[in-house]
Amino acid sequence: MLDQETGLRFIKRMLDFSDKMCYNNDMDNKEKEEKMSNERMREIEMYGMSKEVIREEYLESITAQLSRPHMEMVVMGILSDCQEMIAMKNPTIPAPSTDEYIRKQLNVAKYVLSEMMKARETA
């Protein structure tokens, strides 16, 4: 179980991610579709953010920079976040859907793993 300080840090991190998502919640669906390419919409549907944001937030993070070329710690961090969300299952957390957030974060972890595999293939 989380202590209060760890829980608050985790919630702050989630809120920071939601601020960086690539769509504006004030737009209606029709406007979103007009402003984003199909690929970008697919990324947001799959990951909750664009691949560009994933690269910035995960692949270029301080954790990634300190653990290069082995970025398993990045994936472990994402999986730990998912574990905490499952453990908390708190409806007061400002996330649209805990299960949906977890699903998207697991997709982010898979994307990071695929990028790691690509990097090893080209090395």
Backbone as a chain_set.jsonl record, in Angstrom:
{"seq": "MLDQETGLRFIKRMLDFSDKMCYNNDMDNKEKEEKMSNERMREIEMYGMSKEVIREEYLESITAQLSRPHMEMVVMGILSDCQEMIAMKNPTIPAPSTDEYIRKQLNVAKYVLSEMMKARETA", "coords": {"N": [[0.836, -1.184, 0.0], [0.368, 2.309, -0.525], [2.169, 5.051, 0.948], [1.121, 8.267, 2.136], [2.622, 10.437, 1.053], [3.936, 9.282, -1.164], [1.707, 8.533, -2.658], [0.615, 11.083, -3.244], [2.684, 12.159, -4.826], [2.513, 10.418, -6.975], [-0.069, 10.961, -7.968], [0.326, 13.647, -8.708], [2.172, 13.267, -10.766], [0.575, 11.909, -12.623], [-1.274, 13.927, -13.219], [0.434, 15.807, -14.386], [1.094, 14.428, -16.741], [-1.417, 14.369, -17.966], [-1.717, 17.055, -18.549], [0.052, 17.316, -20.633], [-0.967, 15.931, -22.721], [-1.998, 15.452, -26.09], [-4.36, 16.622, -26.979], [-7.211, 18.768, -26.754], [-9.48, 18.984, -24.224], [-11.686, 20.625, -24.28], [-12.584, 20.813, -26.844], [-15.018, 19.687, -29.207], [-15.866, 16.37, -30.416], [-15.955, 16.377, -33.226], [-14.381, 18.574, -33.976], [-11.915, 17.718, -32.955], [-11.389, 15.531, -34.614], [-11.06, 16.826, -37.035], [-8.761, 18.306, -36.578], [-6.717, 16.535, -36.027], [-4.609, 14.064, -37.44], [-5.404, 10.801, -38.734], [-3.535, 8.989, -37.789], [-2.446, 10.25, -35.51], [-4.72, 10.394, -33.917], [-5.14, 7.675, -33.544], [-2.858, 7.057, -32.063], [-3.354, 8.522, -29.704], [-5.685, 7.299, -28.852], [-4.654, 4.796, -28.345], [-2.372, 5.145, -26.639], [-2.899, 7.343, -25.029], [-1.587, 9.634, -25.478], [0.576, 11.275, -27.85], [3.099, 9.63, -29.889], [5.268, 11.241, -30.0], [5.15, 12.674, -27.588], [5.486, 10.521, -25.864], [8.127, 9.822, -26.467], [9.41, 12.137, -25.571], [8.642, 12.292, -22.817], [9.248, 9.771, -21.742], [11.334, 8.298, -23.147], [13.309, 10.191, -23.255], [13.589, 10.899, -20.666], [14.951, 11.579, -17.362], [15.461, 9.189, -16.07], [15.717, 7.445, -18.238], [17.951, 8.585, -19.486], [19.935, 8.171, -17.581], [20.095, 5.434, -17.497], [20.81, 4.47, -19.956], [22.522, 2.256, -22.218], [20.523, 0.54, -21.557], [17.338, 0.574, -20.994], [15.481, -0.558, -19.302], [14.616, 0.208, -16.814], [12.896, 2.332, -17.265], [10.631, 1.098, -18.356], [10.02, -0.528, -16.19], [9.269, 1.431, -14.349], [6.893, 2.416, -15.524], [5.297, 0.122, -15.398], [5.199, -0.159, -12.631], [3.719, 2.121, -11.981], [1.266, 1.345, -13.066], [0.676, -0.835, -11.41], [0.301, 0.521, -8.984], [-1.947, 2.053, -9.59], [-3.836, 0.026, -9.911], [-3.819, -1.002, -7.319], [-4.749, 1.173, -5.872], [-7.276, 1.936, -6.979], [-9.066, 4.096, -6.751], [-11.819, 6.07, -6.963], [-11.758, 8.83, -6.718], [-9.493, 9.845, -7.811], [-8.239, 12.076, -10.186], [-8.693, 10.963, -12.944], [-9.88, 10.005, -16.114], [-10.703, 7.328, -16.411], [-9.742, 4.711, -14.513], [-9.125, 2.048, -15.305], [-8.897, 2.431, -18.057], [-6.759, 4.224, -18.158], [-4.721, 2.588, -17.131], [-4.66, 0.628, -19.152], [-3.753, 2.165, -21.32], [-1.253, 2.988, -20.344], [0.053, 0.528, -20.178], [0.235, 0.007, -22.895], [2.0, 2.058, -23.569], [4.275, 1.137, -22.242], [4.769, -1.169, -23.768], [5.338, 0.069, -26.2], [7.709, 1.463, -25.56], [9.366, -0.736, -25.028], [9.419, -1.834, -27.619], [10.789, 0.18, -28.985], [13.246, -0.024, -27.699], [14.016, -2.556, -28.586], [14.27, -2.07, -31.345], [16.407, -0.272, -31.295], [18.455, -1.924, -30.377], [18.628, -3.737, -32.47], [19.665, -2.185, -34.523], [22.086, -1.529, -33.554]], "CA": [[0.0, 0.0, 0.0], [1.112, 3.564, -0.632], [2.084, 6.04, 2.0], [0.456, 9.461, 1.619], [3.543, 11.232, 0.238], [4.116, 8.58, -2.438], [0.433, 8.664, -3.372], [0.491, 12.443, -3.765], [3.641, 12.287, -5.936], [1.975, 9.651, -8.089], [-1.187, 11.725, -8.523], [0.892, 14.812, -9.39], [2.756, 12.801, -12.02], [-0.526, 11.639, -13.549], [-1.818, 15.206, -13.657], [1.404, 16.387, -15.316], [0.932, 13.758, -18.024], [-2.661, 14.785, -18.61], [-1.487, 18.39, -19.089], [0.867, 17.239, -21.842], [-1.63, 15.17, -23.773], [-2.014, 16.195, -27.344], [-5.667, 17.074, -27.408], [-7.85, 19.726, -25.874], [-10.757, 18.426, -23.783], [-12.771, 21.557, -24.538], [-13.027, 20.656, -28.222], [-15.932, 18.577, -29.4], [-15.245, 15.277, -31.175], [-15.813, 16.734, -34.637], [-13.213, 19.448, -34.085], [-10.73, 16.883, -32.727], [-11.139, 14.74, -35.813], [-10.581, 17.718, -38.083], [-7.449, 18.848, -36.246], [-5.699, 15.5, -35.881], [-4.562, 13.023, -38.459], [-5.853, 9.492, -38.245], [-2.441, 8.374, -37.027], [-2.368, 10.895, -34.202], [-5.891, 9.951, -33.142], [-4.881, 6.291, -33.179], [-1.872, 7.104, -30.97], [-4.009, 9.01, -28.482], [-6.602, 6.241, -28.446], [-3.867, 3.657, -27.884], [-1.418, 5.479, -25.583], [-3.325, 8.489, -24.235], [-0.712, 10.739, -25.882], [1.233, 10.96, -29.113], [4.415, 9.004, -29.772], [6.207, 12.353, -29.743], [5.126, 12.922, -26.148], [6.105, 9.351, -25.228], [9.577, 9.961, -26.606], [9.852, 13.234, -24.702], [8.39, 12.022, -21.401], [9.788, 8.498, -21.286], [12.61, 7.918, -23.752], [14.286, 11.248, -22.972], [13.484, 11.232, -19.244], [16.2, 11.456, -16.607], [15.655, 7.756, -15.838], [16.235, 6.877, -19.489], [19.293, 9.107, -19.721], [20.868, 7.57, -16.626], [20.182, 3.978, -17.637], [21.16, 4.08, -21.327], [21.611, 1.863, -23.289], [19.545, -0.412, -21.023], [16.283, 1.422, -20.446], [14.476, -1.378, -18.651], [14.094, 0.953, -15.656], [11.763, 3.145, -17.74], [9.488, 0.182, -18.445], [9.683, -0.926, -14.822], [8.545, 2.556, -13.754], [5.535, 2.439, -16.079], [4.579, -1.015, -14.828], [4.952, 0.167, -11.219], [2.589, 3.05, -11.963], [0.054, 0.552, -13.302], [0.417, -1.577, -10.177], [-0.242, 1.447, -7.98], [-3.317, 2.39, -9.986], [-4.663, -1.138, -9.589], [-3.911, -1.097, -5.863], [-5.52, 2.294, -5.334], [-8.657, 1.857, -7.468], [-9.744, 5.168, -6.034], [-12.584, 6.859, -7.937], [-11.558, 10.271, -6.55], [-8.312, 10.252, -8.563], [-8.725, 12.797, -11.362], [-8.395, 10.297, -14.207], [-11.171, 9.682, -16.721], [-11.039, 5.946, -16.113], [-8.545, 4.047, -14.026], [-8.827, 0.906, -16.175], [-8.459, 2.959, -19.352], [-5.413, 4.765, -17.943], [-3.824, 1.439, -17.007], [-4.536, 0.036, -20.486], [-2.904, 3.031, -22.132], [0.108, 2.944, -19.822], [0.632, -0.744, -20.604], [0.604, 0.205, -24.298], [3.211, 2.88, -23.57], [5.377, 0.236, -21.875], [5.066, -1.996, -24.941], [5.979, 0.928, -27.201], [9.092, 1.689, -25.118], [10.078, -1.986, -25.274], [9.651, -1.977, -29.062], [11.848, 1.117, -29.333], [14.482, -0.609, -27.194], [14.368, -3.652, -29.489], [14.74, -1.454, -32.587], [17.733, 0.3, -31.041], [19.416, -3.033, -30.271], [18.776, -4.321, -33.799], [20.486, -1.3, -35.351], [23.415, -1.348, -32.913]], "C": [[0.881, 1.248, 0.0], [1.065, 4.371, 0.647], [1.545, 7.32, 1.352], [1.363, 10.265, 0.694], [3.75, 10.6, -1.139], [2.852, 8.687, -3.278], [0.259, 10.038, -3.983], [1.448, 12.684, -4.923], [3.103, 11.583, -7.179], [0.831, 10.413, -8.76], [-0.676, 12.951, -9.262], [1.481, 14.413, -10.731], [1.668, 12.523, -13.058], [-1.111, 12.936, -14.084], [-0.877, 15.907, -14.63], [1.278, 15.756, -16.693], [-0.332, 14.239, -18.726], [-2.534, 16.196, -19.179], [-0.755, 18.353, -20.416], [0.214, 16.445, -22.955], [-1.883, 16.073, -24.969], [-3.406, 16.569, -27.826], [-6.27, 17.975, -26.342], [-9.228, 19.197, -25.502], [-11.933, 19.347, -24.053], [-13.315, 21.435, -25.953], [-14.057, 19.546, -28.295], [-15.281, 17.557, -30.327], [-15.029, 15.644, -32.635], [-14.586, 17.62, -34.858], [-11.924, 18.657, -33.902], [-10.369, 16.121, -33.995], [-10.595, 15.593, -36.941], [-9.147, 18.162, -37.825], [-6.348, 17.799, -36.186], [-5.75, 14.536, -37.051], [-5.071, 11.724, -37.862], [-4.784, 8.826, -37.394], [-2.357, 8.947, -35.618], [-3.548, 10.477, -33.333], [-5.712, 8.51, -32.681], [-3.894, 6.227, -32.013], [-2.529, 7.512, -29.666], [-4.98, 7.966, -27.947], [-5.831, 5.079, -27.81], [-3.038, 3.982, -26.639], [-1.893, 6.587, -24.637], [-2.523, 9.732, -24.546], [-0.075, 10.344, -27.209], [2.571, 10.268, -28.859], [5.478, 10.056, -29.489], [6.291, 12.644, -28.244], [5.742, 11.741, -25.394], [7.62, 9.462, -25.292], [10.113, 11.014, -25.638], [9.765, 12.86, -23.225], [9.058, 10.752, -20.876], [11.189, 8.236, -21.828], [13.697, 8.959, -23.534], [14.261, 11.668, -21.503], [14.843, 11.062, -18.564], [16.499, 9.98, -16.32], [16.259, 7.103, -17.07], [17.673, 7.325, -19.729], [20.325, 8.447, -18.808], [21.047, 6.071, -16.832], [20.51, 3.525, -19.058], [22.382, 3.202, -21.348], [20.521, 0.909, -22.813], [18.445, 0.374, -20.306], [15.159, 0.614, -19.797], [13.85, -0.673, -17.453], [12.906, 1.824, -16.049], [10.506, 2.28, -17.774], [9.058, -0.251, -17.049], [8.907, 0.179, -14.105], [7.103, 2.624, -14.226], [4.708, 1.313, -15.462], [4.28, -0.789, -13.35], [3.782, 1.144, -11.081], [1.272, 2.297, -12.15], [-0.318, -0.255, -12.059], [-0.219, -0.683, -9.119], [-1.672, 1.84, -8.317], [-4.268, 1.242, -9.665], [-4.874, -1.221, -8.082], [-4.816, -0.011, -5.295], [-6.989, 2.202, -5.714], [-9.547, 2.88, -6.758], [-10.496, 6.049, -7.028], [-12.39, 8.37, -7.795], [-10.318, 10.77, -7.284], [-8.782, 10.899, -9.862], [-8.243, 12.185, -12.675], [-9.735, 9.875, -14.804], [-11.621, 8.263, -16.401], [-9.753, 5.232, -15.709], [-8.16, 2.885, -14.938], [-8.316, 1.375, -17.528], [-7.051, 3.535, -19.24], [-4.396, 3.629, -17.872], [-3.599, 0.802, -18.375], [-3.588, 0.85, -21.35], [-1.461, 3.022, -21.648], [0.799, 1.626, -20.173], [1.035, -0.672, -22.082], [1.861, 1.058, -24.422], [4.419, 2.002, -23.236], [5.763, -0.648, -23.056], [5.755, -1.177, -26.03], [7.446, 1.169, -26.832], [9.924, 0.423, -25.346], [10.374, -2.165, -26.763], [10.744, -1.024, -29.538], [13.214, 0.609, -28.868], [14.955, -1.729, -28.121], [14.899, -3.112, -30.812], [16.161, -0.92, -32.425], [18.798, -0.799, -30.964], [19.663, -3.693, -31.62], [19.705, -3.494, -34.669], [21.875, -1.1, -34.783], [24.415, -2.38, -33.383]], "O": [[2.014, 1.218, 0.48], [0.054, 4.382, 1.349], [1.525, 7.424, 0.125], [0.91, 10.73, -0.352], [3.741, 11.295, -2.155], [2.928, 8.909, -4.486], [-0.197, 10.155, -5.12], [1.083, 13.338, -5.9], [3.224, 12.091, -8.294], [0.776, 10.496, -9.987], [-1.183, 13.274, -10.336], [1.319, 15.126, -11.722], [1.822, 12.861, -14.232], [-1.411, 13.037, -15.273], [-1.329, 16.532, -15.591], [1.345, 16.455, -17.704], [-0.324, 14.489, -19.932], [-3.17, 16.511, -20.184], [-0.915, 19.254, -21.24], [0.794, 16.303, -24.032], [-1.968, 17.295, -24.85], [-3.584, 16.813, -29.02], [-5.876, 17.936, -25.177], [-10.061, 18.982, -26.382], [-13.076, 18.891, -24.055], [-14.414, 21.916, -26.227], [-13.987, 18.576, -27.541], [-14.261, 17.845, -30.953], [-14.018, 15.26, -33.223], [-13.843, 17.429, -35.821], [-10.946, 18.892, -34.611], [-9.207, 16.07, -34.399], [-9.759, 15.135, -37.72], [-8.393, 18.373, -38.774], [-5.168, 18.136, -36.283], [-6.82, 14.238, -37.581], [-5.156, 11.572, -36.643], [-5.092, 8.174, -36.396], [-2.211, 8.204, -34.648], [-3.382, 10.233, -32.138], [-6.086, 8.162, -31.561], [-4.073, 5.438, -31.085], [-2.278, 6.9, -28.628], [-5.086, 7.771, -26.737], [-6.302, 4.459, -26.856], [-3.001, 3.194, -25.694], [-1.336, 6.746, -23.551], [-2.75, 10.781, -23.942], [-0.185, 9.195, -27.636], [3.105, 10.315, -27.751], [6.471, 9.782, -28.815], [7.379, 12.837, -27.703], [6.44, 11.937, -24.398], [8.313, 9.228, -24.303], [11.13, 10.811, -24.976], [10.709, 13.087, -22.469], [9.396, 10.671, -19.694], [12.119, 7.983, -21.063], [14.884, 8.642, -23.62], [14.85, 12.686, -21.14], [15.764, 10.473, -19.13], [17.659, 9.57, -16.327], [17.193, 6.308, -16.969], [18.516, 6.523, -20.133], [21.456, 8.195, -19.223], [22.043, 5.499, -16.389], [20.492, 2.328, -19.342], [23.255, 3.41, -20.505], [19.672, 0.51, -23.61], [18.607, 0.783, -19.157], [14.013, 1.062, -19.755], [12.693, -0.922, -17.114], [12.001, 2.031, -15.241], [9.45, 2.68, -17.282], [7.864, -0.331, -16.761], [7.988, -0.107, -13.337], [6.194, 2.861, -13.43], [3.565, 1.521, -15.054], [3.219, -1.187, -12.867], [2.957, 1.011, -10.177], [0.286, 2.581, -11.471], [-1.492, -0.346, -11.702], [-1.165, -1.086, -8.443], [-2.515, 1.947, -7.426], [-5.384, 1.47, -9.197], [-5.985, -1.483, -7.623], [-5.562, -0.251, -4.345], [-7.859, 2.373, -4.861], [-10.619, 2.56, -6.244], [-9.869, 6.711, -7.856], [-12.819, 9.122, -8.67], [-10.101, 11.978, -7.379], [-9.626, 10.341, -10.563], [-7.485, 12.804, -13.421], [-10.627, 9.436, -14.078], [-12.803, 8.03, -16.146], [-8.798, 5.166, -16.482], [-6.992, 2.749, -15.305], [-7.396, 0.776, -18.084], [-6.236, 3.348, -20.143], [-3.331, 3.705, -18.485], [-2.465, 0.469, -18.721], [-2.725, 0.297, -22.031], [-0.538, 3.045, -22.462], [2.001, 1.611, -20.437], [2.061, -1.228, -22.473], [2.698, 0.806, -25.29], [5.465, 2.113, -23.875], [6.948, -0.854, -23.318], [6.655, -1.674, -26.705], [8.324, 1.089, -27.691], [11.062, 0.505, -25.807], [11.465, -2.603, -27.127], [11.542, -1.384, -30.404], [14.217, 0.79, -29.559], [16.146, -1.84, -28.409], [15.875, -3.639, -31.346], [17.007, -1.092, -33.302], [19.918, -0.612, -31.439], [20.77, -4.156, -31.893], [20.456, -4.048, -35.472], [22.751, -0.559, -35.458], [25.566, -2.368, -32.946]]}, "num_chains": 1, "name": "protein.A"}
